[in-house]
């Protein structure tokens, strides 16, 4: 074992804390909800126009994130 060897727990850094299923699923769900709210609001045509793209992005994100390890 070399002197610079660190346990795998220490080597796991910020990426493992951020790229976890729970927070990413919550973000995807929030994006989907925002897209639905944008779809239902009667005030802005721009928000309405982007609502489908927002909802689809959240759905694709949720599908991909559901494959990430716990």
Secondary structure, 3 states (H helix, E strand, C coil): CCCCCCCHHHHCCHHHHHCCHHHHHHHHHHHHHHHHHHHHCCCCHHHHHHHHHHHHHHHHHHHHHCCCCC
